[in-house]
Amino acid sequence: MARRIDVTGAGGVRLAAWEFSDPPKPEAEPAAAPGVLLLHGLMGRASHWASTARWLAERYRAVALDQRGHGRSEKPPQAAFTREAYVEDAEAALEQLGLAPAVLVGHAMGALTAWQLAAKRPDLVRGLVVCDMRASALGAASQREWADWFRSWPVPFATLADVRRWFGEDDPRVERPSPSRGDFFAEIMREAADGWRPVFEQEQMLRTRESWVYDAHWEELAQVRCPALVVRGLDGELGRAEAQEMVRVLPLGEYAEVADAGHLVHYDQPAAWRGVVEPFLDGVFGA
């Protein structure tokens, strides 16, 4: 079950936050429950965290945020899709939901948002989990590759099975069949009159990505003063050398890697993901 909570982000953009628990939690939450805010990556949505949020809900108040332009949150054409806007949205969510000081768990773009907020507002952030996000600049070539990749999508898809097959097997970016990747992308599709299309605007995703790919983010990483766990999938986009350098730069950094996982670590290997994140949270919250 899921419960939606509305949040007002930067510039008045309406954001949808979600709690996933079985059974659903009542409206009034125990004030003593430590807070965890889950931030998805580019193109993702809060529901990608559902399985993680459910085991977190056993001990914490875990909330997943649909970030601007994603999921059920507002997608105004003229909204700011800047780093500052995403960070301010997460800041607003922590304050309006009463989660702070919280642990931020971020995947990819969400991890960058998390560590930028931790650097900006250390009073709001108790701990940080960075999942498969690079601190180095990716450059113009990377942005062009993404634009070309978006154009290659055979939208609209006739069925969700076609979505799963293309993203899990036929996509040229897939090195070997990945059912979990197919499931991930099936979750970001909605049915339209002519078939299945993404719930986001591709142009907004490119604008969002453009706000970070040309810059490195090591300086902000070094400003994170809370305990931080850097997690990478063995076959993910974050290489081991860069991940270990990120841990070195973080004042209180720790490192973990998950075997048989790619970029979508929490989707590929949910049990192993829990196995590295749960002990870290125990340490942060003094369990």
Buried (B, 14 or more C-beta within 10 A) or exposed (E): EBBEBEBBBBBEBBBBBBBBBEEEBEEEBEEEBBBBBBBBBBBBBBBBBBBBBBBBBEBBBBBBBBBBBBBBBBBBEEBBBBBEBBBBBBBBBBEBBEBBBBBBBBBBBBBBBBBBBBBBBBEBBBBBBBBBBBBBBBEEEEBEEBBEEBEEBEBBBEEBEBBBBBBBBEBEEBEEEBBBBBBBBBBBBEEEEEBBBBBBEBEBBBBBBBBBBEBEBBEBBBBBBBBBBBBBBBBBBBEEEBBBBBBEBBEBBBBBBBEEBBBBBBBBBBEBBBEBBBBBBEEBBEE
